[in-house]
Amino acid sequence: MSVDFYPSFGILVVDDEPAWLRSMRIALARLAEITNVLTCHDSREVMTMLSLHEVGIVLLDLTMPHRSGEELLAEINEKYPEIIVIIVSGMNQIETAVKCMKQGAFDYLVKTSEEDRMVTVIQHAIRMVEMQRENREIRSHLLSDSLQNPDAFEGMVTINPAMRAIFRYAEAVAKSTQPILVTGESGVGKGLIATALHRLSGCKGEMVSVNVGGLDDTMFTDTLFGHVRGAYTGADQARSGMIEKAAGGTLFLDEIGDLTNASQVKLLRLLQEGDYFPLGSDQPKKLKARIIASTHHDLTEKQAQGAIRKDLYYRLQTHHIHLPPLRERKDDIPILLESFLEEAARSLGRMRPRAPIEASRLLEAYDFPGNIREFRSMVFDAVVQSGTELNLDHFRRIIRKNAPLAAASTRDIFESVDALPTINQAITFLVSAAMKRARGNQSVACRILGISQPALSRRLKNMQAGKTSDEQ
């Protein structure tokens, strides 16, 4: 059975006193559940160990036989500048501490310091290493044009460049131990991107979703943190909260923009300290899940109004993914229509209806206030009312009801005899538009147009020759 170590990189503790090495290993495991600890009692072996192991932090004794801590600090900084070095000494010498800090040490600790103080410094160093690694990962992903794990975004159909950039950013931050905030209007797919982040995270546990928007403070505490026996009238036995159920996985908190101030304080503590108190208990429990939060609210505006605490607002901004509304990615409408038609046909157990040429133009005139969720529902309802060809009357009724001006202008385009283009003009326009939306990908353009690859190739060839074929 495999054992998970924390953190993901090693912490090398170097000291010539084996007893102190053992006590540090025990203290780190007991106080902070830090288990990925390597020890070295011979200063001559430090550089060899660094070459053999993935080390992120070195706790380095200042005074040792063979090689001093200062000498090793200089060599580590030169050969492994990404490693954080914390100097540990039995003496509290201010001049030496200042000298080590100037030479690149992260901190200077005295062995007689309280264990809690030493663990706090090490936890801070761990967060620094994790953030440095995350930043390198983000830069690498954003400079790449391709996705490493496209299957993780199953259910999110897009050819929109902004959405593809969001996917690359999601891949970059998915393994982060920091909270991830997902914002966007209702129906844009916040739950889908949270699911993708969980898939990409590599977490072995499950994803547990909780809508916290309608919970008062007591319900918030009980739902997330659980309670001990006797916490309140009727609490005859202890109950675990959702955080414990999400251990080793992801806790997805939906609609955090509606939390009460008291609940915001508890959420802030959870994010900052990594622990929580079950209802009725004075013993903290460790957070063992990563947090993804979402809201349809503009948190900047809510923070300015005083509805969201400033400290919580900034804590949630570490990694922020904002999903654009469908009206800002209308180049996705044709491919989304095709995807929803196929899904509806499978779900309803019937033949997939063919979408008329004017379907995409009609839908692009509508702003979709309910975004992707509304679009999908519209397509499913239309499929129920359709035969072999998609019935657009259902779309027209909804558009006319919600956006009469857009519906009227679209109807004029397709129902006015004077406005109708010739067949050749229509084909040329549609093929050009499809190729543009597909960013030159002929396979995608074929799906948008509903024609075969050979048919598209003939039409492109005829367009280049200055004519358009009317053949299928």
N, C-alpha and C positions, 0 to 999 in steps of 0.2 A: 504494500500500500504506500502510495507517495505521500510525502509530508510537505505541506506548504510552509515556506519560510518568509518572514517579514524582516526587513524590506526585501524587494526583489534583487537588490545588490548586496554584497557583503560589507560588513563593518569589521575592519581589522583592528584589534586591540594589541598594542605592542608595549611590553613591560618585562623587565628582567625578574620580576617577582611572580612566580606561578600562582601563589595564593591570591594575589590581587587580581590576576587574570580570571581565576575561577569566580571570585566574588563579583566582578563586573559582569561576567556572563549571566550569573544567576540574577543579579539586580536588573539587568536589561530585560530579561525574560519575565521577571515577576512584576516589575513596575510598568512596563510598556509593551509587553508581548513581542519584544524585539528578539528574534531567534536566529537570524542569519548572521551569526557572529563567528569570526575567525580569531584565533589568538596566536601570538608569537612571542617567545621569551628570549629569542636571540636576535639582536639588532642586525646581525650580518645576513639574516634570511629574509628581511623585509622586502627588498626589491624583487627577490625571486618569487615571493608569494604574490606580489602585485602583478607579476607577469603571468602567473598561472591562474589567478582567480579574478572574477569581476568584482572589484571593490569600489565602493563609492565614497566611503568615509574611513579615515585612519585616526585612531586615538593613540597618540604617540608620547611615550614617557620621555621626559627631557634629559634625564641623567641615566645612562646605561653603559655597561662595559662595551668595548669594541667600537661602536659607533654612537655618537650622541644624537639626541633628538633634533638639535639644530642642523646637524649635517644631513640627516635623513630628510628633514623638512625641505631643505634646499633642493635635494635631488628629486624628491617626489614632485615638487612644484615644476621642476624643469621637464621631467619625463612624463608626468601624468597631471597636467594642469587642471583637469576636470575633477580630480579627487579632492575632497574637503579634508583638511588636516586639523585636528584638535589637539593642542599640546596639553599634556597632563604632567604635573610636577608635585613633588612632596613639599615644596617650599613656595610661599607666596611672595615672589619677587617682582615688584612692579616694573623695574627696568627690563628684566628678562621678558616679562609678558609683553611689554610694548615692542621690544625688539622682534619677538616672534610674530606678533601681529603685522609688523611692517614687512616681514619676510614672507607673509602670505598665509599665516595660520588663521583659521576661522574663529578660534576662541582659545582661551587659556584657562585651564581648570586646575584647582588645587585638590589633591587626593583627599584631604580632610573635609572637603565640601560635602554637604548633604547629598545623599544619593538622588533625591528628587531634583536638585539643581543640575546635576550631571546628566540625568536622563532628559530633562527639559532641553538642554543645549543640544543633545544628540538628536532628539525629535525635530528640533528646528533645522538641524543640518540635513536630516533625512528629507524634510520638505523642500529644502533648497536643491538637493540633488535631483529629486523627483521633478521639480519645476524646470531645472536646466535640461533634463532629458526630454521632458514634454515639449519645451520650446524648440529643441533640435528636431524632434519628430514632426512638429507642426510645420516648421520651415521646409523640411524634406517633402512632406505631403503637398503643401501648397505650391511648391515648385514643379510638382509632377502633374501631368495632364491626364493621367489614368488612375483608376481606382484599383487598389490592391485586393479588395474583397467586395466586389459589386453585388454578390448574392446576399450580403447582409441587408441591402436596401430593398429586399423583395417587397412588392406592394407599392413602391414609390416609383411611378413611371414618369420619366422626364427626359427631354433633350435640351432643356433650358440651361444656358451656361451658368447662370447664377446658382441654380440648384445643384449643378455638378460641382461647383466650387464649395457649396455647403457640404456635400457628401465627402469631399476631400478633407475638409476641416474636421468633420465628424470622425473620419478615420484617424486623424492625427490626435484628437483629444480623447478618443474612446477608452484608452487604458489609463487615463488620468485618475489619480486618487482624489482630486479636487472635485467639488460639486459642478455640475453642468446645468446651465439654465437654458431652457428652450422656450422661446416666445413666438407669438404669431396669433392671428385672428382664429376664431373658432372654425374648425373644419379644415385647417391647412395641413394637418398630418403630424401634430406634435407627438401623439402617441406612437406613430409609426417611426419617427426619427429616434424616439426614446428606445423603442424595441431594437432598432438598428444599432444604437450605441451599446446596448446590452450584449447583442450578438458579437460586436467587435471587441468588447472589453476582455474577452477570454475568461470572464467570471464563471465558475463552476456552479454557483447557486442559481436560483431562479430569479425572475424579475417579478416583484410584487408592486402592484399599482394601487394607489390610494388617492381618491379625490378628497382633498382636505378643505375645499372651498366652503362647504356648508357646516363645518364642525366648530362647535364652541370650544373653549379652552379645555374643559374637562374631557370632552369626547376626543379632542385632538390628542391629549396625553394618553388616554386609555387605549385609543386605536393604535397609535404608533408605539408607545412605550410599554403597554400592558399594565397590569396591576398585581399587587400582592394580595394575599388573602386578608379580608377584613378592611380593605382600602376604603370601602363605602358600603352602605346598606345593600345587601344582596350579593356582595362579592364573597361568596362562600369558598371559592378556591382561586388560586393564583392563575393568571392567564398571560401568555406571552403576547407581545405586541407585534405589529407588522415588521418592525425593524429586525426582530429576532428571526422572523420567518424568512426575511431577505438576506440572512447571514451568508456571506460568501457570494452574494449576487448583487442585484440592483434594487434599490427602493425608489420608485417613481412617484413623486408627489405632484399631483395635478392640481392646478388652480391655487398656487401658493399666494397669489396676489390678493386673495380674500381672507387671509388669516387674521385673527384678532391680534392685538399687540402682545398679549400674554403668550400666545402661541408662537409669535415671531421671536420672542426672547428665548424660548425653549429650542426652537429650530436653530437659532444663532449659536447657542451653546453646543448643540449637537454637531454643527459644522466646524466650530472653532476648536472645541475640546475633544471631540470624538467620543463623548460619552453621554449618558442620559439616565434619568431616574424613573423607574416604573412608578405608577401612581401608588402612593401610600408607602413608598420605600425611601430610606435615606442612604441606600447603598447604590453607587453608580454602576452602570453596566457599559461595557465597551461597544462602540459602533463597529460592526464587522461587515457592513454593506456600503457600496458606493451610492451616492445620492444624485438623482436627476430630478430637477424641479421644472415645472412649466406653468405658464399663465397666458391668458389672452389679453391681459391688461398691459398698458404701457407703464412699466415699473418706474421709469424716470419721472413720469408725470405724477404717479401715486406717491413717490418719495418726496417730490416737491410739495405735495399737498399734505404731507405728514401721515399718510395712511400706511406707508411702509417705512420701517426704521432705516435710518441711513447706514448704520453698521451692517445690517442684514443685506441691504441693497448692494453695498460694495463687496460683501463676501460672496454674493451670488454672481458677480460679474467676472469671476476668474475665467470661466469658459462660457461664452454666450452664443447660442445658435438662434438666429431669427429667420423664420420661414416666411417667405413672401406670400401674399394672397394670390389667388388664381388670376385675378385681373392684371397682375404684373408679370404673368408668365403665360400669356395667351398662345405663345408658340407651342405650348404643350397640349392645347385643346384637341387637335386632331389625333394625336397618339393616345391621349387619355380616353377619348371617345372610343377608339378601337379596343383599347384594353378593357373598358367597362362593358362594351358590347359582348366581348368574348366571355367575360366573367359572368354577366347576366345570363347569357345563353347556357353556359354550363350549370349555373345555379338553378335555373328554371327548367332545365332539361328540354330545351327546344333549339331549333335551328337558329343560327346567328343571323339577324336581319342585316341587309346591306344598307349602309348609310348613304343617302343621296349626296350629290356633289355640294349642294348648298348648305349641308348640315353644319360644317365647320364655320362658314361665314355667319350663319344665323347665331351660333353659340358664341362666337367671338364678339358679337355686339352686346352681350350680356355680361354684367360685372360679377355675377355669382357671389352675393353677400355671404352665402353659406360655404363658399369655397369648394374644395375637393369633395367634401361630404355631400353637399347639395348636388353637385354635378353627377356623382355616382348614383344618388337616389333618383335623379331625373332620368338617367339612362335606363335604370332598372324598370321604372314605371313605364317608360316609352316602349321598352321591349315587350312588356306584358300586353300593350295595346297594338303591337305591330304584327304584320305578317312577314313576307319575305323581304320587304323594304321597311326601313325604320320610319315610323310615323312621326313627322315633325310637328304635327298639330299640338301634341302634348307640350313640346318645348315652347311653341309660340304662345300658348295660353299662359304658361308661367312667366315668360319674358314680358308679355303684354301686361300682365298683372303687376309685376314688380318693376318693370322699366318700360313704360309705354312709348317713350320717345325712341329708345334703342330698338324696340320691336318694330315700330312704325318705319324707321329708316331702313332696317334690314328687310322688312317686307317689301318696301318700295323697290329695293335693289333686285329682288328676285320675282316680284309679281308684276312689275311695270313692263309692258311690252317694249316701250321705247328704250328702257335701260338694259335690256338683254343684249349681251355680246353675241357675236357669231360663234359657231362651234369651234372654229380654229382659234379664235381669240380666247375663248374659255379654256380650251385645252392647254394652250401656251401659258396662260396665266396660272392655272392650277399646277401644272408640272413645275413651273419656275418657283411658285410659292412653296410647294412641297419640298423641292430640293433645298431651298433656302432654310426651311424649318428643320430639315433633316441634316443640315450642315454638310451637304454634299454626299451623305450616306444613301446610296440608292436603295438598299434593303429597307431602311426606315421610310424613305419616300414611297416605296411600293405599298407599304402597309398603310400609310396615310391616304394614298390615292385609291387603294383597293384594287390594284392591277398587278399583273405578273411582271417579273424582272425583264423578260424579252420585250413586253409591250412598252415598258418604260424606256428601255434602250432604244427601241425604234423611234419613239417620240422625241427623245433627246437628239438622236441623229438627224431626224427631219427638221427639228428646230434649228440645229446648227446649219443645215442646208438652206434655211430660209423658208421652209414649208412645214406644215403640220399634217400628220396622217390622221384620218378619222377612223382607222381600223382599230379594233380592240387588240 
